[in-house]
C-alpha cells in the first residue's frame, strides 16, 4: 500500500506548537505549520507501519505552481491579473506540478 501526501518546502518555517495555531487562521504561518504536521505524519506512518504492514508513505513536493490558490480574493482584481501573468512566467503549470505527485503514486520503484 502507498500513501502520498502533498508537501511543501514551507514546512521548514512551520511551528510544532500545534495549539498555537488555534483558532485556525488562513495565513502563511498556519499553512507552513500544517505542512510540517503532514511531514511528521508521513514519517510516523512509515515508522509504525512501513516494515510490519508493507505501507509506504511518501511526501511529494510539486514545487512552485501557478494555481488558483494564489488568487482567491486576497488581492484587488488588477493585482491578481498582474501576479497571474508574472507567475505563469516563473512558476510551474498545474500539470507540471502534478508530475511528482502522480509519479510518487504510480512509480514501481517505490
C-alpha positions as CSV (number, residue, x, y, z in Angstrom):
1,X,0.0,0.0,0.0
2,X,1.1,3.6,-0.6
3,X,0.1,6.9,0.9
4,X,1.1,10.1,-0.9
5,X,1.0,13.4,0.9
6,X,1.4,16.7,-0.9
7,X,4.2,18.5,0.8
8,X,5.8,22.0,0.5
9,X,9.2,23.4,1.2
10,X,7.4,25.9,3.5
11,X,7.2,23.2,6.2
12,X,10.7,24.4,7.2
13,X,9.2,27.6,8.6
14,X,6.3,25.8,10.3
15,X,5.9,25.6,14.1
16,X,5.4,22.4,16.0
17,X,3.5,24.3,18.6
18,X,0.2,22.9,17.3
19,X,-2.0,24.6,19.9
20,X,-0.5,28.0,18.9
21,X,-2.2,27.5,15.5
22,X,-5.6,27.5,17.1
23,X,-8.0,29.0,16.3
24,X,-7.3,28.4,12.6
25,X,-6.2,31.4,10.5
26,X,-5.8,31.1,6.8
27,X,-2.3,32.6,6.6
28,X,1.2,31.6,5.6
29,X,2.2,30.7,9.2
30,X,-0.7,28.3,9.5
31,X,-0.1,26.8,6.1
32,X,3.6,26.2,7.0
33,X,2.6,24.5,10.3
34,X,0.1,22.3,8.5
35,X,2.8,21.2,6.0
36,X,5.1,20.5,8.9
37,X,2.4,18.4,10.6
38,X,1.9,16.5,7.4
39,X,5.6,15.8,7.1
40,X,5.6,14.5,10.7
41,X,2.5,12.3,10.0
42,X,4.2,10.8,6.9
43,X,7.3,10.0,8.9
44,X,5.3,8.4,11.6
45,X,3.2,6.3,9.2
46,X,6.5,4.9,7.8
47,X,7.8,4.3,11.3
48,X,4.7,2.5,12.6
49,X,3.5,0.6,9.5
50,X,6.3,0.6,6.9
51,X,8.2,-2.6,7.9
52,X,5.4,-4.5,9.5
53,X,2.5,-3.8,7.2
54,X,4.2,-3.0,3.9
55,X,2.9,0.5,3.8
56,X,4.9,3.2,2.1
57,X,4.2,6.8,3.0
58,X,5.7,9.4,0.7
59,X,5.8,13.2,0.7
60,X,5.8,14.7,-2.8
61,X,6.6,18.4,-3.3
62,X,5.0,19.8,-6.5
63,X,7.2,22.9,-6.4
64,X,6.0,26.4,-7.0
65,X,2.9,26.0,-9.1
66,X,0.8,28.7,-10.7
67,X,-2.6,27.6,-9.4
68,X,-5.7,29.4,-8.3
69,X,-4.6,29.1,-4.6
70,X,-2.7,32.3,-5.1
71,X,-5.7,34.2,-6.4
72,X,-8.6,33.5,-4.0
73,X,-9.7,37.1,-3.5
74,X,-6.7,38.2,-1.5
75,X,-5.8,40.9,-4.0
76,X,-7.7,43.5,-6.0
77,X,-8.6,42.2,-9.5
78,X,-5.9,44.3,-11.2
79,X,-3.2,43.0,-8.9
80,X,-4.4,39.4,-9.4
81,X,-4.2,39.8,-13.2
82,X,-0.6,41.2,-12.9
83,X,0.5,38.4,-10.5
84,X,-1.1,35.7,-12.6
85,X,0.9,36.9,-15.7
86,X,4.1,37.1,-13.7
87,X,3.6,33.7,-12.0
88,X,2.9,32.0,-15.4
89,X,6.4,33.1,-16.4
90,X,8.3,31.7,-13.4
91,X,6.1,29.0,-11.8
92,X,5.2,25.6,-13.0
93,X,1.9,24.8,-14.7
94,X,-0.6,22.7,-12.7
95,X,0.2,19.8,-15.0
96,X,3.9,20.1,-14.3
97,X,3.3,20.4,-10.6
98,X,1.2,17.2,-10.7
99,X,4.1,15.2,-12.1
100,X,6.0,14.4,-8.9
101,X,2.7,13.5,-7.1
102,X,1.5,11.2,-9.8
103,X,5.0,9.7,-10.0
104,X,5.0,9.0,-6.3
105,X,1.6,7.3,-6.5
106,X,2.4,5.2,-9.5
107,X,6.1,4.5,-9.8
108,X,7.1,0.9,-9.5
109,X,10.4,1.5,-7.7
110,X,8.7,2.8,-4.6
